[in-house]
Amino acid sequence: MSKLALRTFTLLQTATSVGLSALAWAVTGVRPIWSGSQPSDRQRIYFANHTSHGDFILLSACLSEKERAITHAVAAAEYWGKSRLRRFIAEDMLSSVLIKRQWTSPEENPISIMLSVLDQGHSLIIFPEGTRNMSDELLPFRSGLYNLSMARPDVELIPCWIENMSRVLPKGQFLPVPLLCRVVFGAPVAVAPGEERRAFLARAREALLALDPRPDRDD
């Protein structure tokens, strides 16, 4: 790619990021609530509940422009890699990291792919339930969050509760419905010395659930 083409491509990515963030603010009036953590340029892994394709856009809109530029959402290649257009949108325009749930070769290992992004000094947004969840109950977490934390213990894990995006952009819909949203950022979570995988994942799940602002939540 020539310098001019690379420059044009970078400008297009930046314009897309800024435009989507502005759209998220306009449609949802998104209000970030920092509860236990604060905005930071520190490298992080944000882990959140997942109910809509718009989740990572809403979360990204709450970050500073500098942080947003180096923060990448992890998405399923089975969906976003299904066509050239989807892959172009996900990888080229949204700078997402595509991983395969059912991988067969070492170069497709999701943890290796995510670690390579972290090793560039970038941050990640992941959805540890592993899929969009249309139910009222948070699904058990998959192992990726634990594996990443064990491999890169210096990277902060920040739980983020995303409220109302399933109503703003329901499954199968492409036009958002204007509705107020909040993203609640919690205190960092880390694997304790000697902590077993299942215990940590259960604790991380509870840390995320505790951020749900609905007063009628019943666990």
C-alpha positions as CSV (number, residue, x, y, z in Angstrom):
1,M,0.0,0.0,0.0
2,S,1.4,3.4,-1.0
3,K,1.9,6.2,1.6
4,L,-1.0,8.1,0.0
5,A,-3.3,5.1,0.1
6,L,-2.3,4.3,3.7
7,R,-2.9,7.9,4.7
8,T,-6.3,8.0,3.0
9,F,-7.2,4.7,4.6
10,T,-6.2,5.9,8.1
11,L,-8.2,9.1,7.6
12,L,-11.2,7.0,6.6
13,Q,-10.9,4.8,9.7
14,T,-10.6,7.9,11.9
15,A,-13.7,9.5,10.3
16,T,-15.6,6.3,10.7
17,S,-14.7,6.1,14.4
18,V,-15.6,9.7,15.1
19,G,-18.8,9.5,13.1
20,L,-20.0,6.4,14.8
21,S,-19.2,7.8,18.2
22,A,-21.1,11.0,17.4
23,L,-24.1,8.9,16.2
24,A,-24.0,6.9,19.4
25,W,-24.2,10.0,21.4
26,A,-26.9,11.5,19.3
27,V,-29.1,8.4,19.3
28,T,-28.6,7.3,22.9
29,G,-27.3,10.3,24.8
30,V,-25.0,7.7,26.3
31,R,-23.8,8.5,29.8
32,P,-20.6,6.8,31.0
33,I,-20.6,6.1,34.7
34,W,-17.1,5.5,36.2
35,S,-17.7,3.4,39.3
36,G,-14.4,2.1,40.7
37,S,-12.3,3.1,37.8
38,Q,-11.5,6.3,35.8
39,P,-10.7,7.1,32.2
40,S,-7.1,6.3,31.5
41,D,-4.6,5.9,28.7
42,R,-3.4,2.7,30.4
43,Q,-3.7,-0.5,28.3
44,R,-6.9,-2.4,29.2
45,I,-9.2,-5.2,28.4
46,Y,-12.8,-4.0,28.8
47,F,-15.3,-6.9,29.3
48,A,-19.0,-6.4,28.9
49,N,-22.4,-8.0,28.6
50,H,-23.5,-8.5,25.0
51,T,-27.0,-8.0,23.6
52,S,-26.5,-6.1,20.4
53,H,-24.1,-5.5,17.5
54,G,-24.0,-1.9,18.7
55,D,-22.5,-2.7,22.1
56,F,-18.9,-2.1,21.3
57,I,-19.7,1.2,19.4
58,L,-21.5,2.5,22.5
59,L,-18.7,1.4,24.8
60,S,-16.1,3.0,22.5
61,A,-18.0,6.2,22.4
62,C,-17.4,6.6,26.1
63,L,-13.6,6.5,25.6
64,S,-11.3,9.4,24.7
65,E,-10.4,9.8,21.1
66,K,-6.8,8.7,21.8
67,E,-7.9,5.6,23.7
68,R,-10.6,4.8,21.1
69,A,-8.0,4.8,18.3
70,I,-6.1,1.9,19.9
71,T,-9.1,-0.1,21.4
72,H,-10.4,-3.0,19.3
73,A,-13.6,-5.0,19.7
74,V,-13.2,-8.8,19.5
75,A,-15.9,-10.2,17.1
76,A,-16.9,-13.6,15.7
77,A,-15.4,-14.4,12.3
78,E,-18.3,-16.8,11.7
79,Y,-20.6,-13.8,11.4
80,W,-18.4,-10.8,10.4
81,G,-16.2,-12.8,8.0
82,K,-19.2,-14.3,6.2
83,S,-18.9,-11.9,3.3
84,R,-16.4,-9.4,1.9
85,L,-18.6,-6.5,2.9
86,R,-19.0,-7.6,6.5
87,R,-15.3,-8.3,6.8
88,F,-14.5,-4.9,5.3
89,I,-16.8,-3.2,7.8
90,A,-15.5,-5.1,10.8
91,E,-11.8,-5.1,10.1
92,D,-11.1,-2.1,7.9
93,M,-13.7,0.4,9.1
94,L,-14.2,-0.6,12.7
95,S,-10.7,-2.1,13.4
96,S,-12.3,-5.2,15.0
97,V,-10.3,-8.3,15.7
98,L,-12.0,-11.3,14.2
99,I,-11.7,-14.7,15.8
100,K,-13.1,-18.1,15.1
101,R,-15.0,-19.9,17.8
102,Q,-14.3,-23.3,16.1
103,W,-10.6,-23.0,15.2
104,T,-8.5,-25.8,13.7
105,S,-5.0,-24.5,13.2
106,P,-2.5,-22.7,15.6
107,E,-2.6,-19.5,13.7
108,E,-6.4,-19.4,14.3
109,N,-6.0,-19.7,18.1
110,P,-8.2,-16.8,19.5
111,I,-6.0,-16.3,22.5
112,S,-2.8,-16.0,20.3
113,I,-4.6,-13.5,18.1
114,M,-5.8,-11.4,21.0
115,L,-2.3,-11.5,22.7
116,S,-0.7,-10.3,19.5
117,V,-3.0,-7.2,19.6
118,L,-2.1,-6.6,23.3
119,D,1.6,-7.0,22.5
120,Q,1.2,-4.0,20.1
121,G,0.2,-1.9,23.1
122,H,-3.4,-1.8,22.1
123,S,-6.5,-2.5,24.2
124,L,-9.4,-4.9,23.7
125,I,-13.2,-5.0,24.2
126,I,-14.4,-8.6,24.7
127,F,-17.7,-10.2,25.5
128,P,-17.0,-13.2,27.8
129,E,-20.4,-14.7,27.3
130,G,-19.2,-15.6,23.8
131,T,-22.4,-14.7,22.0
132,R,-25.2,-12.1,22.0
133,N,-27.5,-12.9,24.9
134,M,-31.2,-12.2,24.5
135,S,-32.2,-13.5,27.9
136,D,-32.4,-11.6,31.2
137,E,-29.7,-13.7,32.8
138,L,-26.0,-13.2,32.2
139,L,-24.5,-16.4,30.7
140,P,-21.5,-18.2,32.3
141,F,-18.2,-16.7,31.1
142,R,-15.9,-18.6,28.7
143,S,-12.3,-19.1,29.5
144,G,-10.7,-16.4,27.4
145,L,-10.8,-13.7,30.0
146,Y,-8.9,-15.9,32.5
147,N,-6.4,-17.0,29.9
148,L,-5.7,-13.4,28.8
149,S,-5.3,-12.2,32.4
150,M,-2.9,-15.1,33.2
151,A,-0.8,-14.3,30.1
152,R,-0.8,-10.5,30.5
153,P,-1.3,-9.8,34.2
154,D,-0.3,-6.2,33.8
155,V,-3.2,-5.4,31.5
156,E,-6.2,-4.1,33.5
157,L,-9.5,-5.9,33.3
158,I,-12.4,-3.5,33.5
159,P,-16.0,-4.8,33.8
160,C,-18.5,-2.7,31.8
161,W,-22.3,-3.0,32.0
162,I,-24.0,-1.8,28.8
163,E,-27.6,-0.8,29.4
164,N,-30.5,-0.7,26.9
165,M,-28.6,-1.4,23.6
166,S,-30.8,-4.4,22.9
167,R,-33.7,-2.0,22.8
168,V,-31.8,0.6,20.7
169,L,-30.6,-1.9,18.1
170,P,-32.6,-5.1,18.5
171,K,-31.4,-8.3,16.8
172,G,-32.1,-8.3,13.1
173,Q,-32.7,-4.6,12.9
174,F,-30.4,-2.0,11.2
175,L,-32.0,1.3,12.2
176,P,-31.5,2.4,15.8
177,V,-34.3,3.4,18.1
178,P,-33.5,6.6,20.1
179,L,-33.3,5.6,23.7
180,L,-31.2,6.8,26.6
181,C,-28.3,4.4,27.5
182,R,-25.6,4.1,30.1
183,V,-22.3,2.3,30.3
184,V,-21.1,1.6,33.8
185,F,-17.4,1.0,34.2
186,G,-16.4,-0.9,37.3
187,A,-13.3,-1.5,39.4
188,P,-10.4,-3.5,37.8
189,V,-10.6,-7.3,38.3
190,A,-7.5,-9.5,38.5
191,V,-6.7,-13.2,39.0
192,A,-5.7,-13.7,42.6
193,P,-2.6,-15.8,43.4
194,G,-3.5,-19.4,43.1
195,E,-7.1,-18.7,42.0
196,E,-8.6,-21.4,39.9
197,R,-10.1,-20.6,36.5
198,R,-13.8,-21.3,37.4
199,A,-13.6,-19.3,40.6
200,F,-12.1,-16.3,38.8
201,L,-14.7,-16.4,36.0
202,A,-17.5,-16.6,38.5
203,R,-16.1,-13.7,40.4
204,A,-15.6,-11.6,37.2
205,R,-19.2,-12.4,36.2
206,E,-20.4,-11.2,39.6
207,A,-18.4,-8.0,39.3
208,L,-20.1,-7.3,36.0
209,L,-23.6,-8.2,37.3
210,A,-23.0,-5.8,40.3
211,L,-22.8,-2.9,37.8
212,D,-26.3,-3.5,36.4
213,P,-28.1,-0.3,37.3
214,R,-31.6,-1.8,37.2
215,P,-33.1,-1.6,40.8
216,D,-35.2,-4.6,40.2
217,R,-32.4,-7.0,39.3
218,D,-32.9,-10.3,41.0
219,D,-29.8,-12.7,41.1
